[in-house]
Amino acid sequence: MRRGGGDVGEERPPVTLAQPGHGLRHDTDVHLVVAPARGARYVFPTTKHHDGFCLWDTATTRFRTAHRGPKHDLIAEIHDAVRAAGARFGVYFSGALDWHVSDLPPIQSDRDLFTLRRNDAEFSRYSTAQLDELIERFQPEVLWNDIEWPDGGKGGEDYALAAVFREYLRQVPDGVVNDRWGVPAHGFLTRVSWLGGEDTPVVDRWTDVPDGLRSAPVAVAAVALP
């Protein structure tokens, strides 16, 4: 995977949705996206992927759909339609990787996913501010973080994960989080199945931090999750 959105060896323009003039039909496209909610139990839209483009009207950056591209809040519209359909709502969020506010070499391996990322306190505050917005605005039943969380936000600070999780559970008492935060706290585990060739069996592996790259247990360990 390369910074900007392409897979290894593949070049393609980054963040197409953010390009000037790119728009969605305001109603029809949103209803098409959430149509499965009519029979589904939950829907988890991507709120921000590794390119850093925010699909809700965040106050943290102008790099958002409300400011450019579609020029409206996609997550708010999807959220409202999902709730109206009677389904549960969760959010996918890229907490560790944000190429829009990073200047790092291209990612070319699984290991790079975990090492080529920002871990400073400023970026930790930035990620937390965005996640706080999503929690406050949408009350998601599930927080699905991807890859990891900035190491600078794993202590006892008011912007660290322990504080985020406490506030999340205060607002959403039956909420759960996944296992991709790089800390010993989770509500459920995630797997990825890798299918090999004709003579290779399916192999399941945990999609958590690779061995040797795990962070030391921190304050988050004390947070009890349902």
Order of alpha helices (4+ residues) and beta strands (2+ residues): alpha-beta-beta-alpha-beta-alpha-alpha-beta-alpha-beta-beta-beta
